[in-house]
Structure formats: structure tokens, C-alpha cells
Amino acid sequence: MGVREKTYREGAEQEAKGSAREIEGKVQKKVADALNDESEQFEGAVKEAAGKVQKNTGRAMKDLAD
């Protein structure tokens, strides 16, 4: 497997993991909203933001491999 293929595959994996993390954060925020739990709302927001960063990093890696 060449460098391009490896970079693309790793980018796709990071994009998928980031999307899942982003969704997990959104769900955590919604549950925390319902329970009026500010610390969980914050943790959900942080998880969502981290997921977005990870997802976009994966997309950038895939773009570099193209």
C-alpha cells in the first residue's frame, strides 16, 4: 500500500470517528439540556467541537491523498 492510499484510508477513518464523536456530543448536550445539567452540557459541547475538528482533519487528509 502506497503513502497516498494509507493517507486516504487514515483520513477516512478519522473522518468517520470524528462524525461519531460529534454526534455523541450533540446527543450528550440534548440529554443535559433536558436534565438541566450545565457540566454535562459543557462536556457535550467540547466533545462535539472535538469531533468536528477530527472530522475536518480526516477530510483534509483525504484531500491531500487525492
Biopython code that builds the backbone (N, CA, C, O; Angstrom):
import numpy as np
from Bio.PDB.StructureBuilder import StructureBuilder

atoms = [
    (1, "MET", "N", (0.860, -1.175, 0.000)),
    (1, "MET", "CA", (0.000, 0.000, 0.000)),
    (1, "MET", "C", (0.905, 1.238, 0.000)),
    (1, "MET", "O", (1.843, 1.346, 0.790)),
    (2, "GLY", "N", (0.598, 2.147, -0.895)),
    (2, "GLY", "CA", (1.395, 3.354, -1.019)),
    (2, "GLY", "C", (1.022, 4.391, 0.028)),
    (2, "GLY", "O", (0.057, 4.232, 0.776)),
    (3, "VAL", "N", (1.799, 5.441, 0.059)),
    (3, "VAL", "CA", (1.588, 6.521, 1.021)),
    (3, "VAL", "C", (0.229, 7.192, 0.789)),
    (3, "VAL", "O", (-0.483, 7.511, 1.740)),
    (4, "ARG", "N", (-0.114, 7.398, -0.464)),
    (4, "ARG", "CA", (-1.393, 8.058, -0.775)),
    (4, "ARG", "C", (-2.578, 7.233, -0.283)),
    (4, "ARG", "O", (-3.505, 7.763, 0.328)),
    (5, "GLU", "N", (-2.537, 5.944, -0.554)),
    (5, "GLU", "CA", (-3.631, 5.074, -0.128)),
    (5, "GLU", "C", (-3.735, 5.025, 1.393)),
    (5, "GLU", "O", (-4.827, 5.062, 1.959)),
    (6, "LYS", "N", (-2.578, 4.941, 2.039)),
    (6, "LYS", "CA", (-2.556, 4.899, 3.501)),
    (6, "LYS", "C", (-3.098, 6.212, 4.086)),
    (6, "LYS", "O", (-3.869, 6.199, 5.046)),
    (7, "THR", "N", (-2.690, 7.326, 3.506)),
    (7, "THR", "CA", (-3.170, 8.631, 3.975)),
    (7, "THR", "C", (-4.670, 8.756, 3.766)),
    (7, "THR", "O", (-5.383, 9.248, 4.640)),
    (8, "TYR", "N", (-5.151, 8.312, 2.609)),
    (8, "TYR", "CA", (-6.577, 8.377, 2.319)),
    (8, "TYR", "C", (-7.365, 7.507, 3.296)),
    (8, "TYR", "O", (-8.383, 7.933, 3.841)),
    (9, "ARG", "N", (-6.884, 6.292, 3.506)),
    (9, "ARG", "CA", (-7.575, 5.358, 4.407)),
    (9, "ARG", "C", (-7.606, 5.908, 5.844)),
    (9, "ARG", "O", (-8.635, 5.850, 6.518)),
    (10, "GLU", "N", (-6.477, 6.434, 6.292)),
    (10, "GLU", "CA", (-6.420, 7.009, 7.644)),
    (10, "GLU", "C", (-7.330, 8.236, 7.744)),
    (10, "GLU", "O", (-7.990, 8.444, 8.762)),
    (11, "GLY", "N", (-7.360, 9.038, 6.690)),
    (11, "GLY", "CA", (-8.240, 10.205, 6.668)),
    (11, "GLY", "C", (-9.706, 9.813, 6.739)),
    (11, "GLY", "O", (-10.491, 10.441, 7.450)),
    (12, "ALA", "N", (-10.072, 8.774, 6.000)),
    (12, "ALA", "CA", (-11.455, 8.301, 6.021)),
    (12, "ALA", "C", (-11.825, 7.780, 7.408)),
    (12, "ALA", "O", (-12.937, 8.001, 7.888)),
    (13, "GLU", "N", (-10.891, 7.092, 8.039)),
    (13, "GLU", "CA", (-11.133, 6.571, 9.392)),
    (13, "GLU", "C", (-11.314, 7.714, 10.395)),
    (13, "GLU", "O", (-12.216, 7.676, 11.232)),
    (14, "GLN", "N", (-10.456, 8.723, 10.305)),
    (14, "GLN", "CA", (-10.561, 9.871, 11.209)),
    (14, "GLN", "C", (-11.852, 10.646, 10.964)),
    (14, "GLN", "O", (-12.476, 11.132, 11.907)),
    (15, "GLU", "N", (-12.247, 10.758, 9.710)),
    (15, "GLU", "CA", (-13.490, 11.457, 9.394)),
    (15, "GLU", "C", (-14.688, 10.727, 10.005)),
    (15, "GLU", "O", (-15.582, 11.358, 10.570)),
    (16, "ALA", "N", (-14.704, 9.406, 9.891)),
    (16, "ALA", "CA", (-15.799, 8.620, 10.455)),
    (16, "ALA", "C", (-15.824, 8.704, 11.982)),
    (16, "ALA", "O", (-16.883, 8.889, 12.581)),
    (17, "LYS", "N", (-14.667, 8.569, 12.597)),
    (17, "LYS", "CA", (-14.594, 8.662, 14.058)),
    (17, "LYS", "C", (-15.000, 10.053, 14.538)),
    (17, "LYS", "O", (-15.678, 10.192, 15.556)),
    (18, "GLY", "N", (-14.586, 11.074, 13.805)),
    (18, "GLY", "CA", (-14.949, 12.442, 14.166)),
    (18, "GLY", "C", (-16.442, 12.682, 14.062)),
    (18, "GLY", "O", (-17.030, 13.348, 14.914)),
    (19, "SER", "N", (-17.059, 12.138, 13.015)),
    (19, "SER", "CA", (-18.508, 12.278, 12.853)),
    (19, "SER", "C", (-19.244, 11.615, 14.014)),
    (19, "SER", "O", (-20.203, 12.169, 14.551)),
    (20, "ALA", "N", (-18.788, 10.430, 14.391)),
    (20, "ALA", "CA", (-19.421, 9.721, 15.505)),
    (20, "ALA", "C", (-19.254, 10.508, 16.808)),
    (20, "ALA", "O", (-20.188, 10.611, 17.603)),
    (21, "ARG", "N", (-18.080, 11.049, 17.014)),
    (21, "ARG", "CA", (-17.812, 11.827, 18.229)),
    (21, "ARG", "C", (-18.670, 13.100, 18.266)),
    (21, "ARG", "O", (-19.184, 13.486, 19.316)),
    (22, "GLU", "N", (-18.811, 13.736, 17.112)),
    (22, "GLU", "CA", (-19.634, 14.940, 17.011)),
    (22, "GLU", "C", (-21.095, 14.624, 17.357)),
    (22, "GLU", "O", (-21.734, 15.368, 18.101)),
    (23, "ILE", "N", (-21.610, 13.539, 16.822)),
    (23, "ILE", "CA", (-22.992, 13.134, 17.104)),
    (23, "ILE", "C", (-23.154, 12.793, 18.577)),
    (23, "ILE", "O", (-24.151, 13.159, 19.200)),
    (24, "GLU", "N", (-22.169, 12.089, 19.131)),
    (24, "GLU", "CA", (-22.208, 11.742, 20.554)),
    (24, "GLU", "C", (-22.283, 13.003, 21.417)),
    (24, "GLU", "O", (-23.023, 13.047, 22.399)),
    (25, "GLY", "N", (-21.519, 14.018, 21.047)),
    (25, "GLY", "CA", (-21.546, 15.282, 21.787)),
    (25, "GLY", "C", (-22.886, 15.977, 21.681)),
    (25, "GLY", "O", (-23.379, 16.533, 22.662)),
    (26, "LYS", "N", (-23.485, 15.952, 20.489)),
    (26, "LYS", "CA", (-24.802, 16.563, 20.305)),
    (26, "LYS", "C", (-25.855, 15.875, 21.162)),
    (26, "LYS", "O", (-26.690, 16.530, 21.786)),
    (27, "VAL", "N", (-25.806, 14.555, 21.184)),
    (27, "VAL", "CA", (-26.765, 13.796, 21.999)),
    (27, "VAL", "C", (-26.549, 14.096, 23.476)),
    (27, "VAL", "O", (-27.509, 14.299, 24.220)),
    (28, "GLN", "N", (-25.302, 14.124, 23.896)),
    (28, "GLN", "CA", (-24.988, 14.424, 25.291)),
    (28, "GLN", "C", (-25.517, 15.800, 25.677)),
    (28, "GLN", "O", (-26.052, 15.972, 26.772)),
    (29, "LYS", "N", (-25.372, 16.784, 24.787)),
    (29, "LYS", "CA", (-25.889, 18.123, 25.066)),
    (29, "LYS", "C", (-27.411, 18.118, 25.189)),
    (29, "LYS", "O", (-27.964, 18.764, 26.079)),
    (30, "LYS", "N", (-28.086, 17.392, 24.303)),
    (30, "LYS", "CA", (-29.557, 17.350, 24.338)),
    (30, "LYS", "C", (-30.056, 16.719, 25.633)),
    (30, "LYS", "O", (-30.999, 17.220, 26.245)),
    (31, "VAL", "N", (-29.436, 15.637, 26.047)),
    (31, "VAL", "CA", (-29.823, 14.981, 27.302)),
    (31, "VAL", "C", (-29.553, 15.914, 28.471)),
    (31, "VAL", "O", (-30.377, 16.031, 29.378)),
    (32, "ALA", "N", (-28.410, 16.574, 28.454)),
    (32, "ALA", "CA", (-28.055, 17.504, 29.528)),
    (32, "ALA", "C", (-29.025, 18.685, 29.567)),
    (32, "ALA", "O", (-29.375, 19.175, 30.640)),
    (33, "ASP", "N", (-29.455, 19.138, 28.386)),
    (33, "ASP", "CA", (-30.452, 20.214, 28.344)),
    (33, "ASP", "C", (-31.735, 19.776, 29.041)),
    (33, "ASP", "O", (-32.323, 20.523, 29.823)),
    (34, "ALA", "N", (-32.155, 18.557, 28.742)),
    (34, "ALA", "CA", (-33.385, 18.041, 29.336)),
    (34, "ALA", "C", (-33.261, 17.904, 30.850)),
    (34, "ALA", "O", (-34.233, 18.094, 31.580)),
    (35, "LEU", "N", (-32.069, 17.574, 31.310)),
    (35, "LEU", "CA", (-31.834, 17.390, 32.745)),
    (35, "LEU", "C", (-31.352, 18.671, 33.427)),
    (35, "LEU", "O", (-31.180, 18.711, 34.646)),
    (36, "ASN", "N", (-31.137, 19.714, 32.627)),
    (36, "ASN", "CA", (-30.639, 20.991, 33.124)),
    (36, "ASN", "C", (-29.306, 20.818, 33.870)),
    (36, "ASN", "O", (-29.106, 21.361, 34.957)),
    (37, "ASP", "N", (-28.408, 20.049, 33.253)),
    (37, "ASP", "CA", (-27.093, 19.752, 33.833)),
    (37, "ASP", "C", (-26.023, 20.522, 33.049)),
    (37, "ASP", "O", (-25.617, 20.116, 31.960)),
    (38, "GLU", "N", (-25.579, 21.634, 33.624)),
    (38, "GLU", "CA", (-24.648, 22.514, 32.917)),
    (38, "GLU", "C", (-23.292, 21.871, 32.649)),
    (38, "GLU", "O", (-22.704, 22.100, 31.591)),
    (39, "SER", "N", (-22.794, 21.084, 33.570)),
    (39, "SER", "CA", (-21.481, 20.476, 33.350)),
    (39, "SER", "C", (-21.538, 19.466, 32.201)),
    (39, "SER", "O", (-20.604, 19.386, 31.403)),
    (40, "GLU", "N", (-22.611, 18.706, 32.112)),
    (40, "GLU", "CA", (-22.775, 17.759, 31.007)),
    (40, "GLU", "C", (-23.001, 18.491, 29.684)),
    (40, "GLU", "O", (-22.566, 18.025, 28.632)),
    (41, "GLN", "N", (-23.679, 19.633, 29.740)),
    (41, "GLN", "CA", (-23.863, 20.439, 28.532)),
    (41, "GLN", "C", (-22.506, 20.884, 28.003)),
    (41, "GLN", "O", (-22.243, 20.819, 26.802)),
    (42, "PHE", "N", (-21.656, 21.331, 28.905)),
    (42, "PHE", "CA", (-20.320, 21.778, 28.537)),
    (42, "PHE", "C", (-19.505, 20.625, 27.959)),
    (42, "PHE", "O", (-18.856, 20.775, 26.923)),
    (43, "GLU", "N", (-19.540, 19.476, 28.630)),
    (43, "GLU", "CA", (-18.793, 18.312, 28.147)),
    (43, "GLU", "C", (-19.286, 17.887, 26.769)),
    (43, "GLU", "O", (-18.491, 17.509, 25.908)),
    (44, "GLY", "N", (-20.595, 17.951, 26.564)),
    (44, "GLY", "CA", (-21.146, 17.613, 25.259)),
    (44, "GLY", "C", (-20.684, 18.576, 24.185)),
    (44, "GLY", "O", (-20.376, 18.165, 23.066)),
    (45, "ALA", "N", (-20.634, 19.854, 24.520)),
    (45, "ALA", "CA", (-20.180, 20.865, 23.563)),
    (45, "ALA", "C", (-18.708, 20.650, 23.207)),
    (45, "ALA", "O", (-18.317, 20.789, 22.047)),
    (46, "VAL", "N", (-17.904, 20.315, 24.200)),
    (46, "VAL", "CA", (-16.479, 20.062, 23.961)),
    (46, "VAL", "C", (-16.315, 18.833, 23.071)),
    (46, "VAL", "O", (-15.517, 18.845, 22.134)),
    (47, "LYS", "N", (-17.061, 17.784, 23.360)),
    (47, "LYS", "CA", (-16.987, 16.555, 22.567)),
    (47, "LYS", "C", (-17.434, 16.821, 21.124)),
    (47, "LYS", "O", (-16.831, 16.314, 20.178)),
    (48, "GLU", "N", (-18.481, 17.608, 20.970)),
    (48, "GLU", "CA", (-18.969, 17.946, 19.640)),
    (48, "GLU", "C", (-17.905, 18.720, 18.852)),
    (48, "GLU", "O", (-17.652, 18.425, 17.684)),
    (49, "ALA", "N", (-17.292, 19.703, 19.497)),
    (49, "ALA", "CA", (-16.257, 20.502, 18.837)),
    (49, "ALA", "C", (-15.042, 19.641, 18.471)),
    (49, "ALA", "O", (-14.484, 19.780, 17.383)),
    (50, "ALA", "N", (-14.645, 18.767, 19.370)),
    (50, "ALA", "CA", (-13.512, 17.886, 19.091)),
    (50, "ALA", "C", (-13.831, 16.961, 17.925)),
    (50, "ALA", "O", (-12.966, 16.670, 17.099)),
    (51, "GLY", "N", (-15.065, 16.506, 17.862)),
    (51, "GLY", "CA", (-15.484, 15.660, 16.744)),
    (51, "GLY", "C", (-15.416, 16.403, 15.422)),
    (51, "GLY", "O", (-14.988, 15.841, 14.413)),
    (52, "LYS", "N", (-15.833, 17.659, 15.419)),
    (52, "LYS", "CA", (-15.775, 18.465, 14.196)),
    (52, "LYS", "C", (-14.329, 18.631, 13.729)),
    (52, "LYS", "O", (-14.033, 18.519, 12.539)),
    (53, "VAL", "N", (-13.443, 18.895, 14.671)),
    (53, "VAL", "CA", (-12.028, 19.056, 14.328)),
    (53, "VAL", "C", (-11.478, 17.755, 13.752)),
    (53, "VAL", "O", (-10.794, 17.766, 12.728)),
    (54, "GLN", "N", (-11.775, 16.642, 14.403)),
    (54, "GLN", "CA", (-11.288, 15.344, 13.949)),
    (54, "GLN", "C", (-11.857, 15.012, 12.565)),
    (54, "GLN", "O", (-11.138, 14.514, 11.699)),
    (55, "LYS", "N", (-13.134, 15.286, 12.363)),
    (55, "LYS", "CA", (-13.775, 15.019, 11.080)),
    (55, "LYS", "C", (-13.123, 15.858, 9.975)),
    (55, "LYS", "O", (-12.823, 15.343, 8.898)),
    (56, "ASN", "N", (-12.908, 17.135, 10.240)),
    (56, "ASN", "CA", (-12.310, 18.010, 9.235)),
    (56, "ASN", "C", (-10.844, 17.667, 8.965)),
    (56, "ASN", "O", (-10.364, 17.822, 7.843)),
    (57, "THR", "N", (-10.145, 17.206, 9.981)),
    (57, "THR", "CA", (-8.769, 16.751, 9.793)),
    (57, "THR", "C", (-8.748, 15.538, 8.862)),
    (57, "THR", "O", (-7.909, 15.440, 7.967)),
    (58, "GLY", "N", (-9.672, 14.633, 9.085)),
    (58, "GLY", "CA", (-9.778, 13.462, 8.211)),
    (58, "GLY", "C", (-10.085, 13.849, 6.775)),
    (58, "GLY", "O", (-9.517, 13.285, 5.840)),
    (59, "ARG", "N", (-10.977, 14.803, 6.600)),
    (59, "ARG", "CA", (-11.299, 15.270, 5.242)),
    (59, "ARG", "C", (-10.068, 15.883, 4.583)),
    (59, "ARG", "O", (-9.812, 15.657, 3.400)),
    (60, "ALA", "N", (-9.313, 16.654, 5.348)),
    (60, "ALA", "CA", (-8.102, 17.275, 4.803)),
    (60, "ALA", "C", (-7.083, 16.208, 4.398)),
    (60, "ALA", "O", (-6.417, 16.339, 3.371)),
    (61, "MET", "N", (-6.968, 15.180, 5.188)),
    (61, "MET", "CA", (-6.043, 14.096, 4.853)),
    (61, "MET", "C", (-6.467, 13.413, 3.562)),
    (61, "MET", "O", (-5.633, 13.093, 2.715)),
    (62, "LYS", "N", (-7.765, 13.194, 3.418)),
    (62, "LYS", "CA", (-8.266, 12.583, 2.187)),
    (62, "LYS", "C", (-8.007, 13.485, 0.987)),
    (62, "LYS", "O", (-7.628, 13.006, -0.081)),
    (63, "ASP", "N", (-8.208, 14.779, 1.157)),
    (63, "ASP", "CA", (-7.957, 15.719, 0.073)),
    (63, "ASP", "C", (-6.490, 15.721, -0.328)),
    (63, "ASP", "O", (-6.165, 15.819, -1.512)),
    (64, "LEU", "N", (-5.609, 15.613, 0.653)),
    (64, "LEU", "CA", (-4.177, 15.573, 0.341)),
    (64, "LEU", "C", (-3.799, 14.323, -0.450)),
    (64, "LEU", "O", (-2.897, 14.351, -1.287)),
    (65, "ALA", "N", (-4.493, 13.247, -0.174)),
    (65, "ALA", "CA", (-4.183, 11.984, -0.842)),
    (65, "ALA", "C", (-4.681, 11.973, -2.291)),
    (65, "ALA", "O", (-4.200, 11.185, -3.105)),
    (66, "ASP", "N", (-5.625, 12.828, -2.611)),
    (66, "ASP", "CA", (-6.160, 12.853, -3.985)),
    (66, "ASP", "C", (-5.223, 13.502, -4.955)),
    (66, "ASP", "O", (-5.533, 13.597, -6.142)),
]
sb = StructureBuilder()
sb.init_structure("model")
sb.init_model(0)
sb.init_chain("A")
sb.init_seg("    ")
for serial, (resi, resn, name, xyz) in enumerate(atoms, 1):
    if name == "N":
        sb.init_residue(resn, " ", resi, " ")
    sb.init_atom(name, np.array(xyz, "f"), 0.0, 1.0, " ", f" {name:<3s}", serial, name[0])
structure = sb.get_structure()
